[in-house]
Amino acid sequence: HTVSGLYFENASTNFVGLFGISRGNIKNVGVVASYFKGKENVGSVCGSSLGNNCTITNCFSTSTVSGTKYVGGVCGYISNNSITQNFHTGIVSGSYRVGGVCGYLNASTMKDCYHTGSVTATASNGDVGGVIGYMYGSSTSATNCYNAGDVIGSSEYVGEICGQLYSGTVRNCYYL
């Protein structure tokens, strides 16, 4: 299923996306030709995915996404969940913890995801990554992911795959 032409712009609103907060499973959804601008927890498919063992599977976006903190092309913040076979080809920008697919990946798994657009973070400690902005949690992992887009930041926390790997594991990931 695809949804197109969505437009949201309010720089003081948190939890912005097709789904602001998801506590369930999202599968086979595409968000195209859309624009999302918020404050924290901003993504095209969902702003935040919270809960235990929820999934975001086979979703994609070609949209523009921007915010301040926890900004991702597919999902801004993911905690205690999994994200599999997702991609984003649009523009992602923010200040802090910004990623092409996910801004903040916490105690979660990511597998077979990629990004081909551009990602930009403006804060001096921006945590900006081509796929993930910030990873945290010993059980957190990213496997078989890649980035083929530009990653722009003004700090030492700029990475083609992950901006800052605080804890967790990255396996079989690459960038062009």
Secondary structure as UniProt FT lines:
FT   STRAND          2..4
FT   STRAND          7..9
FT   TURN            11..12
FT   STRAND          19..22
FT   STRAND          26..27
FT   STRAND          30..32
FT   STRAND          35..37
FT   STRAND          40..43
FT   STRAND          46..49
FT   STRAND          54..57
FT   STRAND          60..61
FT   STRAND          64..66
FT   STRAND          69..72
FT   STRAND          75..79
FT   STRAND          81..84
FT   STRAND          87..88
FT   STRAND          91..94
FT   STRAND          96..99
FT   STRAND          102..106
FT   STRAND          109..111
FT   STRAND          114..115
FT   STRAND          118..121
FT   TURN            124..125
FT   STRAND          128..129
FT   STRAND          132..136
FT   TURN            138..139
FT   STRAND          141..143
FT   STRAND          146..147
FT   STRAND          151..152
FT   STRAND          158..159
FT   STRAND          162..165
FT   STRAND          169..171
FT   STRAND          174..175
//
